[in-house]
Amino acid sequence: MPYNPLDIFEIHDNALCISGKSIAELDYSGIKPPCYIYSKQVVAKKIKLLRDTLPKSIKIHYSIKANPLPALVSFITDHVDGLEVSSMAEMKIALATGIDSSSICLTGPGKSYEELEIAVKNNIVISAESSLELHRLDEIGTENMHKPSVLIRINPTYTQKRAGMKMASGSSQFGIDAEQIPELLNWVKDSCIDLHGFHIYSGSQILDAEAINFSQKKTIELVKQFTSEYNKPIKTINMGGGFGIPYFSKHTPLDLNSVGKNMQALSPVIESIHSEQPINTIIELGRYIVGEAGIYVCKVVDKKISRGKTYLITNGGMHHQLAASGNLGQRNRKNFPVYIANKIYSPITEVVNIVGKLCTPLDLLGDNIELSKAEVSDYIVILQSGAYGYTASPINFLSQPKANEYLM
Ligand SMILES: *Cc1c(COP(=O)(O)O)cnc(C)c1O
């Protein structure tokens, strides 16, 4: 059966339901659109699928940047092995879950001295993105008489061709160029740094299992090479992630079985890498865990026809859901899966443009899309909104009301 994001949720009486309740019932009980609703059940299902399909030895980390809602992060933390953070605020959200801080990893370019210092003092693992950052970590370690736990993030020489968003290879602000690493490793040996291992993250939103398998194989080979040059045991390999989810009709879901098999095939190579205990092998995922679990809901407040085109004007918009408006890195605008939540299927349909409250033509949530015929007070739902939804949107633009966020 082809993938249909509607299948993630239940439909009763032609209405999309979460936890057995329709959007109208939820609205009546105080769950007020414009809002995001995240389903714990869907998140738990995704993590279980990962656990069931990937080798048992693989540690799954959640990348908070995909969705930093504290209640959601806290729920996810009970189901995963660690958290990936990229800012002071994310670090605080992660620490507040009560997770063992050595299972938190701080990544990202341009970390401030203060961020590094707080990470070191809290025993958080730091993925170093530049040689200057390594030197700062050495300084902080020496000053505090506390060895920083560090991964070196590698900018590899191979290219991840099929990522929705490339984040490694060639010239990059991420990681340290592979060819600079041997010399740095010599320096690290005499520094105050406790080098736990290496990190590679090559890109986001990858639906092609072959591409993931290729980069994971290359990652392990590179780590093996660097570890033998380092000539000391390592403890950790963070081999990235980038697992994508389908957004548009031409997308097919990632073949997770293939990724699992490839990881299994890599385990002897991982076991052959110089270490004193089994290597902590991590994948870090954001979108794959939360993307399908979240919906964005807004309400139709006006309907009009302008020169032959029908507009549904909502109380939401791209200030809440930028990605669905096509303005978050899309080259050709495509519609997210959008429905009338209280009339999912209807014999009477209409081609409409769905827009938000912002005074810009960019604020388009659905372009020329055929939906059940809608009226004022109907609910618009945008599926696949759990990752890079609210958190990646310009919420202050036009000073419109914020969206509510609910975890159910
Ligand atoms: C953004 C990011 C992730 C998460 O990416 P997803 O595509 O949401 O899984 C993981 N690791 C790093 C280093 C990142 O920058």
The ligand as an SDF file (V2000), in Angstrom:
LIG
                    3D

 15 15  0  0  0  0  0  0  0  0999 V2000
   19.8300   18.8570   12.6190 C   0  0  0  0  0  0  0  0  0  0  0  0
   20.7540   17.8280   13.0690 C   0  0  0  0  0  0  0  0  0  0  0  0
   20.2760   16.5440   13.3820 C   0  0  0  0  0  0  0  0  0  0  0  0
   18.8470   16.1460   13.2100 C   0  0  0  0  0  0  0  0  0  0  0  0
   18.4830   16.0780   11.8830 O   0  0  0  0  0  0  0  0  0  0  0  0
   17.1090   15.3780   11.4360 P   0  0  0  0  0  0  0  0  0  0  0  0
   17.1040   15.4950    9.9720 O   0  0  0  0  0  0  0  0  0  0  0  0
   16.0130   16.1460   12.0910 O   0  0  0  0  0  0  0  0  0  0  0  0
   17.1290   13.9830   11.9290 O   0  0  0  0  0  0  0  0  0  0  0  0
   21.1890   15.6180   13.8240 C   0  0  0  0  0  0  0  0  0  0  0  0
   22.4830   15.9330   13.9920 N   0  0  0  0  0  0  0  0  0  0  0  0
   22.9820   17.1600   13.7150 C   0  0  0  0  0  0  0  0  0  0  0  0
   24.4140   17.4210   13.9170 C   0  0  0  0  0  0  0  0  0  0  0  0
   22.1350   18.1360   13.2490 C   0  0  0  0  0  0  0  0  0  0  0  0
   22.6250   19.3360   12.9540 O   0  0  0  0  0  0  0  0  0  0  0  0
  1  2  1  0
  2  3  1  0
  2 14  2  0
  3  4  1  0
  3 10  2  0
  4  5  1  0
  5  6  1  0
  6  7  2  0
  6  8  1  0
  6  9  1  0
 10 11  1  0
 11 12  2  0
 12 13  1  0
 12 14  1  0
 14 15  1  0
M  END
$$$$
